[in-house]
């Protein structure tokens, strides 16, 4: 970079604002979720769904088909049409919008819509309601398109209503202790629901969870005149978990049986006999139920077949062991053209990849391999006999789409090889997908793509919704981890005026020593900015990717506008980098992560525009744990911190997550003692604000309160703020209030 070019850039930055077009400044109402102007400043989008292989746009007022070759639209029906047809059937409340309309049958002109009282199937060719179901007051509603039967929970009991409206009550002992048909194991292991219809819709597998032996955590509702005790069942690490079993209801016979899973002894001396049951799936002929069974140590997983007619345990198809932990997150998926073969995902070779198995448990072959991760299986193209996946093969920060030949493993790219792509496969043959994608400079594009050859038709090129606003700079790069060899990815959001100086002086190579040297040399009087390290750092999450603005959070933009630099680093232990990268933190959560974050601080201190005397740190949940860990382990580095919903001691966190990464307190007392922040309260020097939801069911208030108690005893002085009635995250407009508070704390003590 020539000096003359740098001086020109600096001169341009000094031009008075009156000589340039005035841009708007952001507010938190613009940027923050829950803000009054938030939705108008999000990138333009389209609501899309599939009717077989026909793409449909579902707007508020109408549904329209889209020609995948030309992008042209044709109206199928309007909201007025739907309400007129529904009204003729005596439906009492109108449908308010069509954005959530679905088309459950690939070969029939049927649209599924609903309101608060009813779920309707409407034939938009004959213009009449062909079936409807009452859904008033139901929980965990699960409808089968094949049988038109609905499973739901009401008053803690599980019911099934068949297509003719006959109600079957499956349970009578449901309560807060005995939970039916809902998610179990605290949503770990990929579990998000509790009912699973067979492919023909004639059988329903469901969870039964006995949590009577689990301790109540004493939550309190402060809204009544006299506050009420509303406890949560919360199984803490090393304590009793719940007992789960799996029932199967037969719609034809009206009878229920339970799978003959291994017996579980939940006495206090037999904690390790606990089993977790996850990733329930069915064989294509609906004769077998498959369950992944994981021991409590989470280091031995079995894929087991059960007879759906008798409940008998048939055989173990495959098993996987680890000296650390195994994470079964995805159910097996049968090939639609071969009901005797299925795809299984596993990290057994160090990265999540696809394996082809037979129904008898023979591993035919590994279909994908390499130092990259299969991030999602979208489905199958039946004609080309390929598996459609998303992976980060191109780059660790990207998410790209491929068709994988189900026999050879050959991969065909289905996108442009850039950015982050999130797609939905057509429900018919899988011949098409719609792809919503971003790059660091692309807010949102939408293409419809052939899964045979990747040919695409552009549906939407979204303009920059922030074009009228003064925007900061968004940078990204790499540093080495504390092990000296592993690449770690970071992003940085910087004030607008600094962005121009960096670009002029470095030519975009802000990560190089030569570029930083030129900044030092040419800008000895360069302004130094207060800098906040935003951190999460925990498993199953990442903060940096190649989406718009490098995936920066809107609050970072707000802070940069106020004159701060915000820096984010994905340390070892975060997701999408392979098994060894993720498991580097095993039995010592926070320790390796801190070492890597301090490498990020070392990098920040090398930058001439970072004020190393004004470093702050902020994070939520695991990031709250990391915030206090950094504040107390490096008390002379960080001047200010804001910790939201922080874990303080892993012995108070829940069984499934906590024991996966830390083992039990009985097995790993040294690790629990080392990672506990209670003993670190005495080391707090800087200004620390702790914020929690008063009714947090995830990181219970005992964490923050115990740390405060330790601070009182140690004579240290953190600040504390509570959101009554809120859980682990602040919802709605409370989120705006929260980020106002976080911002003001840095304004008061860091700036």
KOLMI-757024 format. One record per residue (C-alpha): residue number from 1; x, z, y. Coordinates in steps of 0.001 Angstrom, whole numbers, plus 500000, padded with zeros to 6 digits. Layout:
NUM, X, Z, Y;
...
//
This chain:
1, 500000, 500000, 500000;
2, 501500, 498925, 503324;
3, 501668, 501426, 506192;
4, 499893, 498982, 508503;
5, 496872, 498904, 506160;
6, 496753, 502684, 506063;
7, 496879, 502962, 509843;
8, 494071, 500444, 510197;
9, 491956, 502470, 507789;
10, 492712, 505684, 509686;
11, 491868, 503991, 512971;
12, 488523, 502883, 511625;
13, 487778, 506440, 510584;
14, 488377, 507602, 514155;
15, 485833, 505209, 515723;
16, 483132, 507280, 517461;
17, 479829, 507579, 515640;
18, 478048, 505896, 518554;
19, 479905, 502644, 517763;
20, 478732, 502526, 514147;
21, 475310, 502527, 512537;
22, 474090, 506088, 512226;
23, 473301, 507099, 508656;
24, 470993, 509858, 507482;
25, 472255, 513167, 506128;
26, 470983, 514549, 502831;
27, 469017, 517752, 502450;
28, 468378, 519657, 499240;
29, 464772, 518475, 499438;
30, 466229, 514969, 499022;
31, 468773, 515704, 496331;
32, 467631, 518598, 494217;
33, 465210, 518491, 491309;
34, 461995, 520055, 492583;
35, 462728, 518880, 496132;
36, 459915, 517294, 498128;
37, 461761, 513974, 498557;
38, 463689, 514023, 495281;
39, 461704, 511351, 493446;
40, 461944, 508821, 496267;
41, 465750, 509028, 496186;
42, 466129, 508445, 492463;
43, 467150, 504948, 491295;
44, 464249, 502571, 490750;
45, 462993, 502566, 487163;
46, 460345, 501067, 484873;
47, 458118, 502799, 482320;
48, 458421, 500735, 479155;
49, 457213, 500930, 475566;
50, 456891, 498638, 472552;
51, 453860, 497067, 470909;
52, 455631, 495952, 467762;
53, 458240, 493531, 469100;
54, 456259, 492949, 472306;
55, 457620, 494770, 475354;
56, 454990, 496468, 477529;
57, 455346, 497953, 480997;
58, 453163, 501027, 481440;
59, 452471, 501736, 485093;
60, 450017, 504144, 486672;
61, 447327, 501517, 487160;
62, 447936, 498917, 484433;
63, 449764, 497881, 481263;
64, 451469, 494484, 481207;
65, 453346, 492532, 478576;
66, 456788, 491200, 479492;
67, 458147, 487904, 478178;
68, 461651, 488742, 476850;
69, 462937, 485230, 477616;
70, 461686, 484904, 481195;
71, 460885, 488458, 482287;
72, 457420, 487359, 483415;
73, 454562, 489851, 483207;
74, 450951, 489445, 482141;
75, 448339, 492163, 482573;
76, 446869, 493520, 479333;
77, 444378, 495923, 480916;
78, 443999, 498254, 483877;
79, 443328, 501970, 484251;
80, 439808, 501133, 485424;
81, 439314, 499115, 482232;
82, 440428, 502001, 480039;
83, 438194, 504527, 481797;
84, 435228, 502163, 481643;
85, 435714, 501630, 477903;
86, 436339, 505349, 477305;
87, 433329, 506357, 479414;
88, 431032, 504248, 477285;
89, 432029, 506463, 474365;
90, 430971, 509680, 476087;
91, 434445, 510969, 476948;
92, 434028, 513697, 479548;
93, 437270, 513408, 481518;
94, 438949, 510285, 482756;
95, 442431, 509089, 481884;
96, 444544, 509624, 485010;
97, 447393, 507162, 484426;
98, 448809, 504736, 481872;
99, 452489, 505679, 482075;
100, 452345, 507492, 478734;
101, 450228, 504871, 476922;
102, 451551, 503904, 473481;
103, 450800, 501165, 470962;
104, 450916, 502770, 467518;
105, 450208, 499652, 465433;
106, 452518, 496640, 465620;
107, 449830, 494227, 464384;
108, 446715, 495584, 466100;
109, 445494, 495464, 469736;
110, 445209, 499252, 469883;
111, 446398, 501459, 472741;
112, 446637, 505238, 472464;
113, 445780, 507187, 475619;
114, 444614, 510681, 476360;
115, 443468, 513325, 478767;
116, 443305, 517103, 478567;
117, 440374, 517059, 476175;
118, 440791, 514028, 473947;
119, 443213, 511604, 472336;
120, 441791, 508086, 472172;
121, 442497, 504853, 470330;
122, 441064, 501902, 472249;
123, 440858, 498322, 471011;
124, 441615, 496360, 474163;
125, 440379, 493112, 472599;
126, 436925, 494397, 471684;
127, 437042, 496782, 474684;
128, 435853, 499891, 472901;
129, 437045, 503249, 471622;
130, 437687, 502949, 467882;
131, 438715, 506559, 467227;
132, 439164, 509808, 469105;
133, 440310, 513368, 468493;
134, 439758, 516544, 470500;
135, 443030, 518168, 471571;
136, 441754, 520928, 473854;
137, 443827, 524103, 473481;
138, 446027, 522789, 470694;
139, 449745, 523557, 470376;
140, 452479, 521638, 468553;
141, 450169, 518620, 468230;
142, 451473, 516057, 465682;
143, 449390, 512943, 464937;
144, 449996, 510499, 462082;
145, 449214, 506844, 462938;
146, 448985, 506042, 459218;
147, 446257, 508544, 458257;
148, 445010, 509423, 461767;
149, 445306, 513067, 460733;
150, 446456, 515619, 463296;
151, 448444, 518775, 462631;
152, 448315, 521472, 465272;
153, 448646, 525212, 465882;
154, 445799, 527282, 467301;
155, 445772, 531086, 467489;
156, 449060, 531202, 465528;
157, 447445, 529383, 462564;
158, 448281, 525872, 461372;
159, 445454, 523344, 461024;
160, 445103, 519715, 459989;
161, 442149, 517604, 461076;
162, 441699, 514369, 459124;
163, 440539, 511019, 460485;
164, 436882, 511890, 459830;
165, 437166, 515151, 461768;
166, 437248, 517505, 458774;
167, 439298, 520600, 459611;
168, 441697, 522149, 457098;
169, 443052, 525611, 457868;
170, 446440, 525808, 456189;
171, 447314, 529405, 457085;
172, 445671, 532771, 457720;
173, 448603, 535143, 458324;
174, 450106, 533491, 461389;
175, 451232, 535855, 464160;
176, 454180, 536379, 466491;
177, 455986, 537619, 463368;
178, 454895, 534756, 461098;
179, 455235, 531423, 462886;
180, 453909, 528155, 461447;
181, 454423, 524518, 462336;
182, 456867, 525105, 465188;
183, 460582, 524752, 465763;
184, 462761, 527264, 463904;
185, 466389, 528435, 464004;
186, 466144, 528593, 467798;
187, 466267, 524797, 468143;
188, 469771, 524561, 466663;
189, 470887, 521937, 464087;
190, 468927, 519160, 465787;
191, 465568, 520910, 465250;
192, 462946, 520240, 467920;
193, 459626, 520465, 466035;
194, 457997, 522133, 463045;
195, 455789, 519500, 461363;
196, 456824, 516319, 459542;
197, 454329, 513711, 458291;
198, 455153, 511614, 455234;
199, 455459, 507832, 455790;
200, 451916, 507275, 454474;
201, 450471, 510174, 456471;
202, 449054, 511824, 453347;
203, 451383, 514834, 453204;
204, 452644, 517193, 455875;
205, 455858, 519193, 455540;
206, 455974, 522193, 457862;
207, 458085, 525225, 458688;
208, 457053, 528804, 458042;
209, 459230, 531325, 459883;
210, 459065, 535040, 459107;
211, 460752, 536819, 462004;
212, 459314, 540271, 461358;
213, 462815, 541569, 460623;
214, 464218, 540240, 463916;
215, 464690, 542732, 466737;
216, 462466, 542483, 469818;
217, 464217, 541969, 473133;
218, 462205, 543914, 475770;
219, 461161, 541295, 478311;
220, 458748, 542408, 481059;
221, 456024, 540517, 482934;
222, 455859, 541920, 486489;
223, 452796, 539985, 487664;
224, 450025, 542332, 486427;
225, 449141, 545472, 488420;
226, 451033, 547435, 485760;
227, 453978, 545469, 484424;
228, 453489, 544459, 480808;
229, 455903, 544471, 477902;
230, 456250, 540899, 476556;
231, 459092, 541033, 474041;
232, 460969, 538051, 472625;
233, 462160, 537868, 469036;
234, 465897, 537568, 469579;
235, 468322, 537556, 466603;
236, 471756, 538560, 467932;
237, 475051, 537625, 466305;
238, 475767, 539695, 463197;
239, 472184, 541007, 462996;
240, 469149, 539960, 460983;
241, 468003, 536388, 461410;
242, 464580, 535100, 460384;
243, 463461, 533818, 456976;
244, 462373, 530184, 456866;
245, 460487, 528361, 454141;
246, 458991, 524876, 453972;
247, 455395, 524141, 453021;
248, 453872, 520804, 451993;
249, 450166, 520152, 452566;
250, 448416, 517412, 450572;
251, 445656, 515782, 452602;
252, 443997, 514315, 449501;
253, 443707, 517603, 447596;
254, 443601, 520010, 450531;
255, 446237, 522149, 448812;
256, 449527, 523570, 450067;
257, 452683, 524296, 448072;
258, 456067, 525598, 449134;
259, 459409, 524039, 448299;
260, 461330, 526158, 445824;
261, 464275, 526747, 448139;
262, 466914, 529296, 447124;
263, 465848, 532907, 447429;
264, 467116, 534697, 450508;
265, 467999, 538386, 450658;
266, 467724, 539614, 454225;
267, 468859, 543174, 453670;
268, 471377, 544420, 456203;
269, 474162, 544276, 453606;
270, 473503, 540656, 452659;
271, 473604, 538761, 455931;
272, 475623, 535936, 454410;
273, 472835, 534991, 452002;
274, 470877, 533515, 454919;
275, 470136, 529796, 454692;
276, 469219, 527412, 457496;
277, 466943, 524467, 456630;
278, 467135, 521424, 458865;
279, 466756, 517646, 459207;
280, 463658, 517383, 457028;
281, 462943, 513800, 455977;
282, 460820, 511906, 453450;
283, 461541, 509205, 450899;
284, 459796, 505897, 451701;
285, 457374, 506418, 448790;
286, 456510, 509945, 450064;
287, 457367, 511472, 446678;
288, 460451, 513412, 447767;
289, 461366, 515696, 450654;
290, 464994, 515911, 451728;
291, 466403, 518994, 453417;
292, 469876, 519803, 454693;
293, 470627, 523396, 453722;
294, 473336, 525251, 455611;
295, 474778, 528658, 454786;
296, 474972, 531338, 457471;
297, 478744, 530898, 457773;
298, 477828, 527278, 458684;
299, 480790, 525954, 456711;
300, 478921, 524560, 453679;
301, 476027, 522104, 453928;
302, 474039, 520540, 451073;
303, 471611, 517617, 451230;
304, 468935, 518525, 448682;
305, 466017, 516563, 447196;
306, 462690, 518278, 446428;
307, 459678, 516990, 444513;
308, 456829, 516746, 447031;
309, 454204, 517060, 444293;
310, 455526, 520221, 442632;
311, 457951, 521679, 445186;
312, 460712, 521806, 442562;
313, 464327, 521566, 443659;
314, 465608, 518340, 442098;
315, 469291, 517827, 442867;
316, 472017, 517994, 445500;
317, 472729, 514511, 446814;
318, 475897, 515431, 448682;
319, 477612, 518395, 450261;
320, 480161, 519004, 452961;
321, 482490, 521939, 453543;
322, 484798, 522970, 456395;
323, 487278, 525742, 457105;
324, 485543, 526076, 460504;
325, 481965, 524785, 460637;
326, 479722, 521891, 459649;
327, 477001, 520683, 462022;
328, 474088, 518800, 460427;
329, 472297, 517318, 463420;
330, 470609, 514161, 462105;
331, 468160, 513478, 459244;
332, 468980, 510757, 456761;
333, 467428, 507332, 457475;
334, 466356, 505004, 454665;
335, 467048, 501297, 454936;
336, 463673, 499596, 455514;
337, 464640, 496760, 453153;
338, 465938, 499057, 450397;
339, 464075, 502300, 449701;
340, 466856, 503470, 447391;
341, 469585, 503595, 450055;
342, 469956, 505619, 453222;
343, 472299, 506157, 456129;
344, 473894, 509550, 456669;
345, 475899, 510707, 459688;
346, 478919, 512968, 459228;
347, 482110, 514101, 461008;
348, 483970, 514473, 457711;
349, 486786, 512115, 458757;
350, 487105, 513741, 462192;
351, 484544, 511653, 464093;
352, 480810, 511194, 463679;
353, 480318, 508045, 461585;
354, 477839, 506292, 459306;
355, 477895, 506510, 455510;
356, 475773, 504477, 453096;
357, 474291, 506494, 450191;
358, 471963, 505854, 447259;
359, 468944, 508051, 446642;
360, 470822, 509578, 443681;
361, 473640, 510802, 445931;
362, 476261, 508106, 445374;
363, 478321, 507366, 448497;
364, 478463, 503575, 448464;
365, 480807, 503257, 451445;
366, 481724, 504452, 454921;
367, 480238, 501906, 457323;
368, 481967, 502854, 460589;
369, 485334, 504422, 461268;
370, 487853, 504953, 464027;
371, 488767, 507486, 466752;
372, 485353, 507224, 468392;
373, 481873, 508670, 467907;
374, 478550, 507216, 466769;
375, 476324, 508842, 469386;
376, 472907, 507677, 468152;
377, 471253, 505544, 465499;
378, 468428, 503695, 467258;
379, 467008, 502051, 464119;
380, 467277, 498818, 462157;
381, 466934, 495054, 462538;
382, 465231, 494188, 459257;
383, 465879, 490445, 459413;
384, 469632, 490694, 460030;
385, 469862, 493873, 457918;
386, 471796, 495686, 460571;
387, 471847, 499209, 461992;
388, 471533, 499502, 465772;
389, 473741, 502240, 467197;
390, 475151, 503637, 470427;
391, 478808, 504686, 470409;
392, 481792, 505334, 472677;
393, 484077, 502937, 470845;
394, 484850, 501082, 474093;
395, 485919, 504179, 475998;
396, 485342, 507941, 475674;
397, 483341, 507922, 478933;
398, 481100, 505017, 477936;
399, 478038, 504603, 475744;
400, 477640, 501078, 474386;
401, 475294, 499359, 471946;
402, 476161, 497632, 468675;
403, 474504, 496060, 465650;
404, 476321, 497244, 462507;
405, 476010, 495108, 459385;
406, 474556, 497470, 456779;
407, 476828, 496111, 454051;
408, 480106, 495048, 455665;
409, 480124, 497433, 458651;
410, 480931, 494556, 461016;
411, 479855, 495410, 464565;
412, 478265, 493015, 467043;
413, 478280, 494165, 470705;
414, 474834, 494193, 472298;
415, 475733, 494860, 475930;
416, 478288, 493946, 478581;
417, 480853, 496529, 477432;
418, 480606, 498597, 480616;
419, 479043, 501891, 481636;
420, 476436, 504035, 479897;
421, 473582, 502331, 478027;
422, 470432, 504074, 476793;
423, 468156, 501849, 474762;
424, 464920, 501921, 472780;
425, 464473, 499601, 469797;
426, 461311, 497590, 469223;
427, 458900, 499111, 466694;
428, 458244, 495938, 464734;
429, 461244, 494237, 463153;
430, 463800, 495793, 465488;
431, 464627, 492346, 466840;
432, 464728, 493540, 470466;
433, 465608, 496558, 472525;
434, 465257, 497495, 476145;
435, 468430, 498806, 477692;
436, 468584, 501036, 480770;
437, 472187, 501184, 481916;
438, 474430, 502390, 484712;
439, 478041, 502148, 485789;
440, 479796, 504359, 488375;
441, 478654, 501888, 491042;
442, 475388, 500699, 489423;
443, 472341, 502956, 489985;
444, 470171, 501414, 487258;
445, 469760, 498087, 485527;
446, 467270, 497254, 482782;
447, 467707, 494429, 480279;
448, 465718, 493307, 477254;
449, 468229, 492382, 474547;
450, 468221, 490527, 471238;
451, 469733, 492725, 468521;
452, 470815, 489608, 466643;
453, 473297, 488261, 469172;
454, 473147, 490480, 472268;
455, 471539, 487863, 474523;
456, 469884, 489644, 477441;
457, 467216, 489052, 480063;
458, 467450, 491138, 483233;
459, 464232, 492977, 484081;
460, 465435, 495185, 486924;
461, 468414, 495510, 489228;
462, 467811, 498712, 491116;
463, 469067, 498913, 494718;
464, 471075, 501912, 495852;
465, 468411, 504479, 496815;
466, 470982, 506239, 498987;
467, 471902, 503155, 501004;
468, 470559, 504630, 504248;
469, 472437, 507903, 503784;
470, 475990, 508934, 504505;
471, 477569, 509080, 501064;
472, 480726, 510887, 499959;
473, 483430, 509467, 497712;
474, 483238, 509626, 493913;
475, 486549, 509600, 492068;
476, 487537, 509918, 488414;
477, 490736, 510120, 486387;
478, 492602, 511916, 483615;
479, 495025, 514784, 483190;
480, 496673, 516231, 480103;
481, 495174, 519272, 478412;
482, 497120, 522498, 478034;
483, 498427, 521175, 474692;
484, 500385, 518579, 476665;
485, 499030, 515586, 474757;
486, 495219, 515380, 474890;
487, 493606, 513361, 477678;
488, 490933, 515173, 479659;
489, 488567, 513369, 482011;
490, 487606, 514603, 485461;
491, 485510, 513545, 488413;
492, 485766, 514606, 492022;
493, 483280, 514305, 494877;
494, 484955, 514337, 498293;
495, 483748, 514234, 501914;
496, 483186, 510759, 503305;
497, 486076, 510836, 505787;
498, 488508, 511960, 503073;
499, 487264, 509246, 500737;
500, 488316, 506600, 503234;
501, 491784, 508096, 503689;
502, 492371, 508344, 499920;
503, 491227, 504781, 499345;
504, 493480, 503452, 502095;
505, 496569, 505398, 501018;
506, 496305, 505035, 497251;
507, 494531, 501783, 496640;
508, 492225, 503708, 494334;
509, 495111, 505124, 492262;
510, 494485, 508692, 493377;
511, 495763, 510060, 490066;
512, 499329, 508767, 490395;
513, 502321, 510755, 491652;
514, 503417, 507855, 493863;
515, 500005, 507678, 495526;
516, 499945, 511407, 496216;
517, 503476, 511222, 497546;
518, 502373, 508561, 500023;
519, 499582, 510835, 501158;
520, 502040, 513690, 501696;
521, 504454, 511462, 503586;
522, 501956, 509666, 505769;
523, 499573, 512526, 506396;
524, 501593, 515658, 506930;
525, 498770, 516923, 509111;
526, 496066, 515887, 506651;
527, 493126, 518251, 506753;
528, 492825, 520560, 503751;
529, 489395, 521086, 502267;
530, 487845, 524059, 500462;
531, 487350, 523060, 496834;
532, 484829, 524195, 494240;
533, 485480, 523753, 490529;
534, 482136, 523131, 488851;
535, 482380, 524036, 485161;
536, 480310, 524046, 482008;
537, 482934, 523672, 479303;
538, 480815, 524492, 476262;
539, 479842, 522587, 473097;
540, 477292, 519765, 472958;
541, 477676, 518860, 476605;
542, 479857, 516796, 478893;
543, 479961, 516421, 482662;
544, 481907, 513213, 483186;
545, 480890, 509759, 482021;
546, 480823, 506202, 483318;
547, 477262, 506365, 484663;
548, 476283, 506264, 488344;
549, 478707, 508290, 490494;
550, 480545, 509320, 487312;
551, 477455, 511398, 486361;
552, 477846, 513689, 489367;
553, 475106, 516189, 490102;
554, 473271, 515746, 493381;
555, 474358, 519212, 494555;
556, 477947, 517959, 494533;
557, 476972, 515264, 497032;
558, 475347, 517913, 499204;
559, 478485, 520070, 499104;
560, 480740, 517125, 499947;
561, 478514, 516381, 502928;
562, 479130, 519961, 504058;
563, 482883, 519490, 503878;
564, 483805, 520602, 500356;
565, 485580, 518908, 497487;
566, 483865, 519460, 494133;
567, 485948, 518988, 490976;
568, 484683, 518764, 487399;
569, 486774, 518619, 484203;
570, 485604, 518214, 480606;
571, 487876, 520574, 478684;
572, 488497, 520705, 474950;
573, 485399, 522010, 473196;
574, 483037, 519591, 474957;
575, 481232, 516786, 473145;
576, 481818, 513148, 472123;
577, 485564, 513449, 471536;
578, 485622, 514160, 467808;
579, 485691, 517177, 465491;
580, 489171, 518526, 466273;
581, 488629, 518253, 470035;
582, 485346, 520154, 469721;
583, 486588, 522766, 467247;
584, 489731, 523697, 469198;
585, 487775, 526657, 470598;
586, 486724, 528127, 467228;
587, 486531, 531948, 467119;
588, 487861, 532276, 470696;
589, 485290, 530796, 473062;
590, 486543, 530483, 476623;
591, 490258, 530790, 475919;
592, 491316, 527179, 475292;
593, 488702, 526104, 477816;
594, 490306, 528272, 480522;
595, 493760, 526901, 479724;
596, 492470, 523363, 480247;
597, 490551, 524256, 483399;
598, 493723, 525767, 484847;
599, 495467, 522455, 484208;
600, 492746, 521016, 486399;
601, 493552, 523617, 489059;
602, 497227, 522718, 488772;
603, 496273, 519090, 489435;
604, 494133, 520101, 492424;
605, 496994, 522084, 493933;
606, 499164, 518966, 493749;
607, 496779, 517118, 496075;
608, 497669, 517328, 499778;
609, 494037, 517525, 500856;
610, 493076, 520506, 498654;
611, 493330, 523946, 500230;
612, 494684, 526023, 497351;
613, 493868, 529193, 499290;
614, 490182, 528291, 499296;
615, 489310, 527593, 495674;
616, 485862, 528448, 494324;
617, 484221, 528113, 490927;
618, 480598, 527704, 489859;
619, 478774, 527166, 486592;
620, 475607, 527974, 484692;
621, 475026, 529374, 481190;
622, 478253, 528657, 479289;
623, 479492, 527620, 482719;
624, 478497, 531056, 484051;
625, 480583, 532598, 481277;
626, 483460, 530309, 482259;
627, 483045, 531155, 485951;
628, 483428, 534906, 485404;
629, 486172, 534308, 482822;
630, 488184, 532326, 485378;
631, 487450, 534772, 488208;
632, 488657, 537762, 486161;
633, 491503, 536191, 484183;
634, 492914, 534405, 487249;
635, 491812, 536753, 490062;
636, 494439, 535499, 492523;
637, 493451, 531833, 492123;
638, 489714, 531792, 492794;
639, 488438, 533245, 496038;
640, 484683, 532784, 495434;
641, 482497, 532261, 492380;
642, 478816, 531811, 491582;
643, 477881, 532458, 487940;
644, 474386, 531542, 486770;
645, 472835, 532888, 483566;
646, 476269, 533951, 482252;
647, 477081, 534996, 478701;
648, 479100, 538211, 479070;
649, 479685, 539199, 475462;
650, 478978, 536900, 472496;
651, 477701, 539852, 470415;
652, 474546, 539684, 472555;
653, 474038, 535951, 472038;
654, 471829, 534447, 469354;
655, 472810, 534138, 465711;
656, 472864, 530401, 465022;
657, 474863, 529223, 468045;
658, 477063, 532286, 468447;
659, 478134, 532596, 464822;
660, 478901, 528876, 464506;
661, 481642, 529152, 467090;
662, 482636, 532831, 466808;
663, 481634, 533973, 463272;
664, 479977, 537406, 463249;
665, 481293, 540413, 465187;
666, 482002, 541987, 461796;
667, 484125, 539008, 460698;
668, 485895, 538395, 464012;
669, 486169, 541679, 465968;
670, 489388, 540575, 467686;
671, 487786, 537348, 468914;
672, 484719, 539120, 470259;
673, 486849, 541721, 472017;
674, 489125, 539072, 473508;
675, 486288, 536947, 474874;
676, 484091, 539798, 476153;
677, 483922, 540029, 479934;
678, 482822, 543664, 480038;
679, 486424, 544825, 479863;
680, 487327, 542311, 482589;
681, 485051, 543845, 485234;
682, 487967, 545880, 486570;
683, 489949, 542672, 487254;
684, 487462, 541133, 489672;
685, 488985, 540533, 493119;
686, 487174, 537660, 494801;
687, 483571, 537364, 495922;
688, 481313, 536818, 492901;
689, 477569, 536244, 492914;
690, 475701, 536476, 489603;
691, 472259, 534835, 489407;
692, 469810, 535095, 486516;
693, 466209, 534435, 485627;
694, 464560, 537817, 485142;
695, 462827, 536620, 481964;
696, 465646, 534549, 480486;
697, 464980, 534136, 476720;
698, 468277, 532300, 476100;
699, 470955, 534431, 477757;
700, 469007, 537680, 477936;
701, 469413, 539912, 481037;
702, 471427, 542439, 479018;
703, 474468, 540232, 479585;
704, 474489, 540333, 483392;
705, 473281, 543935, 483569;
706, 476059, 545126, 481253;
707, 478663, 543417, 483415;
708, 477199, 545001, 486541;
709, 477316, 548405, 484887;
710, 480976, 547854, 484016;
711, 481668, 546800, 487623;
712, 480080, 550012, 488910;
713, 482288, 552040, 486593;
714, 485366, 550027, 487603;
715, 484599, 550110, 491329;
716, 484419, 546318, 491745;
717, 481709, 544731, 493882;
718, 479894, 541601, 492635;
719, 476670, 540399, 494257;
720, 473509, 539907, 492192;
721, 470286, 537909, 492581;
722, 467307, 537668, 490217;
723, 464469, 535128, 489967;
724, 461392, 537048, 488708;
725, 459320, 535156, 486158;
726, 461974, 532478, 485637;
727, 463771, 531699, 482402;
728, 467242, 530326, 481796;
729, 466825, 527614, 484422;
730, 464905, 527688, 487679;
731, 461929, 525350, 487517;
732, 460133, 523381, 490221;
733, 460829, 524225, 493840;
734, 462613, 527420, 492782;
735, 465532, 525127, 491921;
736, 465806, 524130, 495596;
737, 465849, 527801, 496584;
738, 468538, 528434, 493966;
739, 470843, 525710, 495248;
740, 470310, 526828, 498835;
741, 471502, 530244, 497741;
742, 474527, 528887, 495852;
743, 475508, 526721, 498813;
744, 475153, 529537, 501312;
745, 477383, 531808, 499260;
746, 480225, 529307, 499476;
747, 479479, 528726, 503162;
748, 479706, 532460, 503812;
749, 482851, 533258, 501847;
750, 484837, 530081, 501078;
751, 484537, 527855, 504119;
//
